[in-house]
Amino acid sequence: MSAKKALLAVVVVFLGFWMFTDPSGLAEAATSGAGQTWSLAEQLFRAVIRFFGALV
């Protein structure tokens, strides 16, 4: 359990450091990551729709 807390603390410290040293880079990475996540979600839902369409 303490390993999870330590990993979470390292991630939070890293993101905090990144935010103070390069806020525009962090914002760009977050925007890019959100765009990629949205694209993957769209592909997943289209595949599910095609799958159920093929069943009918």
VOBA-1610 file (N, C-alpha, C; in pm, whole numbers, padded with zeros to 5 digits, always signed):
BEGIN
Met+00082-00120+00000Met+00000+00000+00000Met+00087+00126+00000Ser+00201+00122+00070Ser+00286+00239+00076Ser+00355+00264-00058Ala+00375+00161-00139Ala+00436+00179-00270Ala+00344+00260-00360Lys+00214+00236-00350Lys+00117+00313-00429Lys+00119+00460-00389Lys+00125+00485-00259Lys+00130+00623-00210Lys+00258+00691-00254Ala+00369+00619-00251Ala+00496+00677-00292Ala+00495+00709-00441Leu+00440+00619-00522Leu+00430+00644-00666Leu+00340+00763-00694Leu+00229+00774-00624Leu+00139+00888-00640Leu+00209+01018-00602Ala+00286+01015-00494Ala+00360+01135-00451Ala+00463+01176-00556Val+00532+01079-00614Val+00631+01109-00718Val+00563+01171-00839Val+00449+01117-00880Val+00376+01171-00995Val+00328+01313-00967Val+00276+01338-00848Val+00228+01472-00812Val+00344+01572-00809Val+00456+01531-00753Val+00573+01619-00749Val+00623+01647-00891Phe+00627+01545-00976Phe+00671+01564-01114Phe+00579+01661-01188Leu+00447+01642-01174Leu+00353+01732-01242Leu+00362+01874-01187Gly+00381+01887-01058Gly+00399+02019-00999Gly+00524+02087-01049Phe+00635+02013-01056Phe+00759+02068-01110Phe+00741+02110-01255Trp+00675+02025-01333Trp+00652+02055-01474Trp+00565+02179-01488Met+00464+02192-01402Met+00374+02307-01409Met+00449+02437-01380Phe+00542+02436-01286Phe+00614+02559-01252Phe+00727+02590-01350Thr+00787+02488-01410Thr+00898+02513-01501Thr+00855+02536-01645Asp+00747+02469-01689Asp+00703+02481-01828Asp+00551+02467-01835Pro+00476+02568-01789Pro+00331+02555-01787Pro+00268+02539-01926Ser+00325+02605-02026Ser+00267+02592-02160Ser+00293+02452-02216Gly+00406+02393-02183Gly+00434+02255-02226Gly+00340+02156-02162Leu+00312+02175-02033Leu+00218+02088-01964Leu+00078+02103-02022Ala+00039+02227-02052Ala-00094+02249-02111Ala-00103+02184-02249Glu+00003+02195-02327Glu+00005+02133-02460Glu-00004+01981-02449Ala+00070+01923-02355Ala+00066+01778-02335Ala-00072+01732-02290Ala-00135+01809-02201Ala-00269+01774-02154Ala-00369+01784-02267Thr-00359+01888-02349Thr-00449+01904-02463Thr-00431+01791-02563Ser-00307+01758-02591Ser-00279+01650-02686Ser-00329+01516-02631Gly-00306+01491-02505Gly-00352+01367-02443Gly-00503+01356-02442Ala-00571+01467-02416Ala-00718+01466-02417Ala-00769+01441-02559Gly-00704+01500-02657Gly-00745+01478-02796Gly-00727+01333-02838Gln-00616+01273-02799Gln-00591+01133-02831Gln-00692+01042-02760Thr-00723+01074-02634Thr-00821+00994-02560Thr-00958+01002-02626Trp-00996+01121-02670Trp-01125+01138-02737Trp-01128+01059-02868Ser-01020+01064-02943Ser-01012+00991-03068Ser-01024+00840-03045Leu-00956+00790-02944Leu-00966+00647-02912Leu-01106+00609-02868Ala-01172+00695-02791Ala-01309+00668-02749Ala-01404+00664-02869Glu-01386+00756-02963Glu-01468+00755-03084Glu-01449+00626-03163Gln-01324+00583-03178Gln-01296+00460-03250Gln-01359+00339-03182Leu-01353+00337-03049Leu-01413+00227-02974Leu-01563+00223-02993Phe-01631+00338-02981Phe-01775+00339-02996Phe-01817+00304-03138Arg-01741+00349-03238Arg-01774+00312-03376Arg-01759+00162-03397Ala-01655+00103-03337Ala-01635-00041-03350Ala-01748-00118-03282Val-01793-00071-03166Val-01904-00136-03095Val-02031-00126-03178Ile-02057-00010-03237Ile-02176+00009-03319Ile-02170-00083-03441Arg-02054-00092-03506Arg-02040-00183-03621Arg-02060-00327-03580Phe-02009-00365-03462Phe-02024-00502-03414Phe-02171-00535-03393Phe-02243-00448-03324Phe-02385-00477-03300Phe-02466-00468-03429Gly-02424-00383-03522Gly-02490-00377-03651Gly-02470-00504-03730Ala-02355-00566-03717Ala-02328-00692-03786Ala-02405-00807-03725Leu-02437-00797-03598Leu-02515-00904-03534Leu-02660-00906-03580Val-02709-00789-03614Val-02851-00779-03651Val-02876-00820-03791
//
